[in-house]
């Protein structure tokens, strides 16, 4: 993520042990990919795609911009 990009962490949906970060506008959510995949066909399909080495990360987690 570019250094000049700012994100606000959603306190209710920021789990320190979450393994993926979703970003909508300036709001970021650190959640669990398994729960998203279980309840959404779209996320299930997204998580089966190989991750490219240049993909963005934040706090060591993959970052998905919505």
MIBA-807894 format. One record per atom (N, C-alpha, C): residue number from 1; atom name; x, y, z. Coordinates in Angstrom, 3 decimals. Each point is the difference from the previous one (the first is absolute). Layout:
BEGIN
<r k="NUM" a="CA" px="X" py="Y" pz="Z"/>
...
//
This chain:
BEGIN
<r k="1" a="N" px="0.843" py="-1.171" pz="0.000"/>
<r k="1" a="CA" px="-0.843" py="1.171" pz="0.000"/>
<r k="1" a="C" px="0.889" py="1.235" pz="0.000"/>
<r k="2" a="N" px="-0.373" py="0.985" pz="-0.750"/>
<r k="2" a="CA" px="0.800" py="1.223" pz="-0.066"/>
<r k="2" a="C" px="0.028" py="0.685" pz="1.357"/>
<r k="3" a="N" px="1.113" py="0.619" pz="0.303"/>
<r k="3" a="CA" px="0.159" py="0.604" pz="1.308"/>
<r k="3" a="C" px="-0.943" py="1.169" pz="0.230"/>
<r k="4" a="N" px="-0.434" py="0.686" pz="-1.043"/>
<r k="4" a="CA" px="-0.890" py="1.130" pz="0.192"/>
<r k="4" a="C" px="-1.459" py="-0.418" pz="0.118"/>
<r k="5" a="N" px="-0.301" py="-1.277" pz="-0.205"/>
<r k="5" a="CA" px="-1.362" py="-0.502" pz="0.205"/>
<r k="5" a="C" px="-0.233" py="-0.157" pz="1.494"/>
<r k="6" a="N" px="-1.111" py="0.511" pz="0.467"/>
<r k="6" a="CA" px="-0.333" py="-0.170" pz="1.409"/>
<r k="6" a="C" px="-1.195" py="-0.931" pz="0.106"/>
<r k="7" a="N" px="-0.005" py="-0.784" pz="1.049"/>
<r k="7" a="CA" px="-1.135" py="-0.879" pz="0.254"/>
<r k="7" a="C" px="-0.424" py="0.164" pz="1.447"/>
<r k="8" a="N" px="-1.291" py="-0.077" pz="0.208"/>
<r k="8" a="CA" px="-0.561" py="-0.012" pz="1.342"/>
<r k="8" a="C" px="-0.390" py="-1.433" pz="0.295"/>
<r k="9" a="N" px="0.490" py="-0.525" pz="1.100"/>
<r k="9" a="CA" px="-0.322" py="-1.379" pz="0.373"/>
<r k="9" a="C" px="-1.341" py="-0.026" pz="0.715"/>
<r k="10" a="N" px="-0.902" py="-0.811" pz="-0.518"/>
<r k="10" a="CA" px="-1.313" py="-0.154" pz="0.631"/>
<r k="10" a="C" px="0.190" py="-0.744" pz="1.317"/>
<r k="11" a="N" px="-0.254" py="0.637" pz="1.131"/>
<r k="11" a="CA" px="0.275" py="-0.647" pz="1.292"/>
<r k="11" a="C" px="-0.838" py="-1.259" pz="0.246"/>
<r k="12" a="N" px="-1.205" py="-0.052" pz="-0.539"/>
<r k="12" a="CA" px="-0.863" py="-1.168" pz="0.215"/>
<r k="12" a="C" px="0.361" py="-1.171" pz="-0.911"/>
<r k="13" a="N" px="0.658" py="0.274" pz="-1.109"/>
<r k="13" a="CA" px="0.344" py="-1.055" pz="-0.953"/>
<r k="13" a="C" px="1.489" py="0.010" pz="-0.318"/>
<r k="14" a="N" px="0.821" py="0.212" pz="1.008"/>
<r k="14" a="CA" px="1.457" py="-0.088" pz="-0.139"/>
<r k="14" a="C" px="0.475" py="-1.033" pz="1.010"/>
<r k="15" a="N" px="0.248" py="-1.225" pz="-0.481"/>
<r k="15" a="CA" px="0.433" py="-1.097" pz="0.848"/>
<r k="15" a="C" px="1.504" py="-0.178" pz="-0.163"/>
<r k="16" a="N" px="0.733" py="0.095" pz="1.095"/>
<r k="16" a="CA" px="1.457" py="-0.087" pz="-0.057"/>
<r k="16" a="C" px="0.481" py="-1.294" pz="-0.648"/>
<r k="17" a="N" px="-0.793" py="-1.075" pz="0.108"/>
<r k="17" a="CA" px="0.388" py="-1.267" pz="-0.611"/>
<r k="17" a="C" px="-0.719" py="-0.256" pz="-1.325"/>
<r k="18" a="N" px="-0.674" py="1.025" pz="-0.533"/>
<r k="18" a="CA" px="-0.618" py="-0.128" pz="-1.314"/>
<r k="18" a="C" px="1.080" py="-0.220" pz="-1.052"/>
<r k="19" a="N" px="-0.387" py="-0.591" pz="-1.134"/>
<r k="19" a="CA" px="1.024" py="-0.331" pz="-1.000"/>
<r k="19" a="C" px="-0.194" py="0.683" pz="-1.350"/>
<r k="20" a="N" px="-0.958" py="0.932" pz="-0.076"/>
<r k="20" a="CA" px="-0.188" py="0.772" pz="-1.229"/>
<r k="20" a="C" px="-0.564" py="1.366" pz="0.381"/>
<r k="21" a="N" px="0.372" py="1.013" pz="-0.775"/>
<r k="21" a="CA" px="-0.500" py="1.345" pz="0.260"/>
<r k="21" a="C" px="-0.796" py="0.464" pz="-1.209"/>
<r k="22" a="N" px="-1.224" py="0.418" pz="0.261"/>
<r k="22" a="CA" px="-0.858" py="0.571" pz="-1.033"/>
<r k="22" a="C" px="0.002" py="1.504" pz="0.193"/>
<r k="23" a="N" px="0.134" py="0.741" pz="-1.101"/>
<r k="23" a="CA" px="0.024" py="1.454" pz="0.068"/>
<r k="23" a="C" px="-1.100" py="0.554" pz="-0.879"/>
<r k="24" a="N" px="-0.872" py="0.803" pz="0.592"/>
<r k="24" a="CA" px="-1.068" py="0.672" pz="-0.733"/>
<r k="24" a="C" px="0.145" py="1.491" pz="0.279"/>
<r k="25" a="N" px="0.363" py="0.756" pz="-1.015"/>
<r k="25" a="CA" px="0.287" py="1.421" pz="0.217"/>
<r k="25" a="C" px="1.230" py="0.116" pz="0.883"/>
<r k="26" a="N" px="-0.146" py="0.665" pz="1.123"/>
<r k="26" a="CA" px="1.116" py="0.115" pz="0.942"/>
<r k="26" a="C" px="-0.160" py="-0.932" pz="1.197"/>
<r k="27" a="N" px="-1.065" py="-0.787" pz="0.042"/>
<r k="27" a="CA" px="-0.264" py="-0.897" pz="1.133"/>
<r k="27" a="C" px="0.575" py="-1.391" pz="-0.291"/>
<r k="28" a="N" px="0.693" py="-0.571" pz="0.986"/>
<r k="28" a="CA" px="0.600" py="-1.322" pz="-0.154"/>
<r k="28" a="C" px="-0.558" py="-0.958" pz="1.043"/>
<r k="29" a="N" px="-0.165" py="-1.249" pz="-0.406"/>
<r k="29" a="CA" px="-0.564" py="-1.052" pz="0.837"/>
<r k="29" a="C" px="0.936" py="-1.201" pz="-0.046"/>
<r k="30" a="N" px="0.534" py="-0.413" pz="1.150"/>
<r k="30" a="CA" px="0.873" py="-1.187" pz="0.042"/>
<r k="30" a="C" px="-0.849" py="-1.156" pz="0.514"/>
<r k="31" a="N" px="-0.282" py="-0.918" pz="-0.898"/>
<r k="31" a="CA" px="-0.956" py="-1.071" pz="0.289"/>
<r k="31" a="C" px="0.596" py="-1.354" pz="-0.395"/>
<r k="32" a="N" px="-0.850" py="-1.027" pz="0.007"/>
<r k="32" a="CA" px="0.430" py="-1.378" pz="-0.268"/>
<r k="32" a="C" px="-0.496" py="-0.442" pz="-1.368"/>
<r k="33" a="N" px="0.926" py="-0.388" pz="-0.858"/>
<r k="33" a="CA" px="-0.378" py="-0.404" pz="-1.355"/>
<r k="33" a="C" px="-0.902" py="-1.236" pz="-0.004"/>
<r k="34" a="N" px="0.194" py="-0.915" pz="0.939"/>
<r k="34" a="CA" px="-0.817" py="-1.211" pz="0.046"/>
<r k="34" a="C" px="-1.474" py="0.294" pz="0.239"/>
<r k="35" a="N" px="-0.279" py="0.955" pz="0.861"/>
<r k="35" a="CA" px="-1.398" py="0.366" pz="0.273"/>
<r k="35" a="C" px="-0.602" py="0.683" pz="-1.213"/>
<r k="36" a="N" px="0.769" py="0.885" pz="-0.641"/>
<r k="36" a="CA" px="-0.505" py="0.650" pz="-1.213"/>
<r k="36" a="C" px="-0.282" py="-1.033" pz="-1.087"/>
<r k="37" a="N" px="0.919" py="-0.944" pz="-0.195"/>
<r k="37" a="CA" px="-0.170" py="-1.025" pz="-1.032"/>
<r k="37" a="C" px="-1.195" py="-0.898" pz="0.291"/>
<r k="38" a="N" px="-0.246" py="-0.288" pz="1.257"/>
<r k="38" a="CA" px="-1.122" py="-0.871" pz="0.358"/>
<r k="38" a="C" px="-1.342" py="0.643" pz="-0.334"/>
<r k="39" a="N" px="-0.072" py="1.316" pz="0.086"/>
<r k="39" a="CA" px="-1.279" py="0.683" pz="-0.165"/>
<r k="39" a="C" px="-0.130" py="0.757" pz="-1.323"/>
<r k="40" a="N" px="1.035" py="-0.019" pz="-0.838"/>
<r k="40" a="CA" px="-0.065" py="0.739" pz="-1.258"/>
<r k="40" a="C" px="0.704" py="-0.770" pz="-1.110"/>
<r k="41" a="N" px="-0.745" py="-0.316" pz="-1.038"/>
<r k="41" a="CA" px="0.572" py="-0.683" pz="-1.163"/>
<r k="41" a="C" px="1.063" py="0.883" pz="-0.653"/>
<r k="42" a="N" px="-0.246" py="1.292" pz="-0.027"/>
<r k="42" a="CA" px="0.968" py="0.923" pz="-0.589"/>
<r k="42" a="C" px="1.343" py="-0.069" pz="0.728"/>
<r k="43" a="N" px="-0.018" py="0.098" pz="1.329"/>
<r k="43" a="CA" px="1.253" py="-0.069" pz="0.753"/>
<r k="43" a="C" px="0.626" py="-1.385" pz="-0.097"/>
<r k="44" a="N" px="-0.815" py="-1.042" pz="-0.014"/>
<r k="44" a="CA" px="0.541" py="-1.356" pz="-0.139"/>
<r k="44" a="C" px="0.784" py="-0.121" pz="-1.303"/>
<r k="45" a="N" px="-0.553" py="0.525" pz="-1.075"/>
<r k="45" a="CA" px="0.686" py="-0.027" pz="-1.294"/>
<r k="45" a="C" px="1.254" py="0.871" pz="0.022"/>
<r k="46" a="N" px="-0.102" py="1.163" pz="0.605"/>
<r k="46" a="CA" px="1.131" py="0.917" pz="0.070"/>
<r k="46" a="C" px="1.185" py="-0.630" pz="0.724"/>
<r k="47" a="N" px="-0.267" py="-0.720" pz="1.074"/>
<r k="47" a="CA" px="1.070" py="-0.566" pz="0.811"/>
<r k="47" a="C" px="0.642" py="-1.237" pz="-0.636"/>
<r k="48" a="N" px="-0.600" py="-0.537" pz="-1.062"/>
<r k="48" a="CA" px="0.612" py="-1.134" pz="-0.690"/>
<r k="48" a="C" px="1.004" py="0.452" pz="-1.061"/>
<r k="49" a="N" px="-0.028" py="1.297" pz="-0.343"/>
<r k="49" a="CA" px="0.935" py="0.530" pz="-1.001"/>
<r k="49" a="C" px="1.393" py="0.104" pz="0.613"/>
<r k="50" a="N" px="1.037" py="-0.274" pz="-0.784"/>
<r k="50" a="CA" px="1.361" py="0.141" pz="0.540"/>
<r k="50" a="C" px="0.298" py="1.467" pz="0.281"/>
<r k="51" a="N" px="0.714" py="0.234" pz="1.076"/>
<r k="51" a="CA" px="0.368" py="1.362" pz="0.367"/>
<r k="51" a="C" px="1.302" py="0.374" pz="-0.705"/>
<r k="52" a="N" px="-0.003" py="1.126" pz="-0.670"/>
<r k="52" a="CA" px="1.189" py="0.461" pz="-0.696"/>
<r k="52" a="C" px="0.984" py="0.604" pz="1.005"/>
<r k="53" a="N" px="1.295" py="-0.140" pz="-0.246"/>
<r k="53" a="CA" px="0.992" py="0.549" pz="0.930"/>
<r k="53" a="C" px="-0.108" py="1.511" pz="0.190"/>
<r k="54" a="N" px="-0.508" py="0.718" pz="-0.992"/>
<r k="54" a="CA" px="-0.100" py="1.450" pz="0.095"/>
<r k="54" a="C" px="-1.299" py="0.463" pz="0.655"/>
<r k="55" a="N" px="-0.870" py="-0.931" pz="0.383"/>
<r k="55" a="CA" px="-1.258" py="0.380" pz="0.632"/>
<r k="55" a="C" px="0.261" py="0.818" pz="1.250"/>
<r k="56" a="N" px="-0.900" py="0.919" pz="0.269"/>
<r k="56" a="CA" px="0.149" py="0.882" pz="1.156"/>
<r k="56" a="C" px="-0.246" py="-0.749" pz="1.305"/>
<r k="57" a="N" px="0.704" py="0.428" pz="1.032"/>
<r k="57" a="CA" px="-0.202" py="-0.533" pz="1.337"/>
<r k="57" a="C" px="-0.052" py="1.163" pz="0.985"/>
<r k="58" a="N" px="-0.557" py="-0.278" pz="1.157"/>
<r k="58" a="CA" px="-0.044" py="0.952" pz="1.105"/>
<r k="58" a="C" px="0.135" py="-0.803" pz="1.265"/>
<r k="59" a="N" px="0.912" py="0.367" pz="0.845"/>
<r k="59" a="CA" px="0.285" py="-0.736" pz="1.245"/>
<r k="59" a="C" px="0.261" py="-1.477" pz="-0.268"/>
<r k="60" a="N" px="0.600" py="-0.318" pz="-1.154"/>
<r k="60" a="CA" px="0.335" py="-1.372" pz="-0.337"/>
<r k="60" a="C" px="-1.149" py="-0.826" pz="-0.546"/>
<r k="61" a="N" px="-1.169" py="0.614" pz="-0.188"/>
<r k="61" a="CA" px="-1.168" py="-0.707" pz="-0.534"/>
<r k="61" a="C" px="-0.292" py="0.481" pz="-1.413"/>
<r k="62" a="N" px="-0.539" py="-0.899" pz="-0.842"/>
<r k="62" a="CA" px="-0.430" py="0.449" pz="-1.322"/>
<r k="62" a="C" px="-1.051" py="1.110" pz="0.136"/>
<r k="63" a="N" px="0.074" py="0.972" pz="-0.873"/>
<r k="63" a="CA" px="-0.923" py="1.128" pz="0.016"/>
<r k="63" a="C" px="-0.887" py="-0.067" pz="-1.231"/>
<r k="64" a="N" px="-1.314" py="-0.048" pz="0.213"/>
<r k="64" a="CA" px="-0.970" py="-0.014" pz="-1.095"/>
<r k="64" a="C" px="-0.742" py="1.329" pz="0.036"/>
<r k="65" a="N" px="0.149" py="0.766" pz="-1.060"/>
<r k="65" a="CA" px="-0.707" py="1.285" pz="-0.095"/>
<r k="65" a="C" px="-1.335" py="-0.233" pz="-0.678"/>
<r k="66" a="N" px="-1.053" py="0.400" pz="0.661"/>
<r k="66" a="CA" px="-1.355" py="-0.198" pz="-0.539"/>
<r k="66" a="C" px="-0.462" py="1.250" pz="-0.716"/>
//
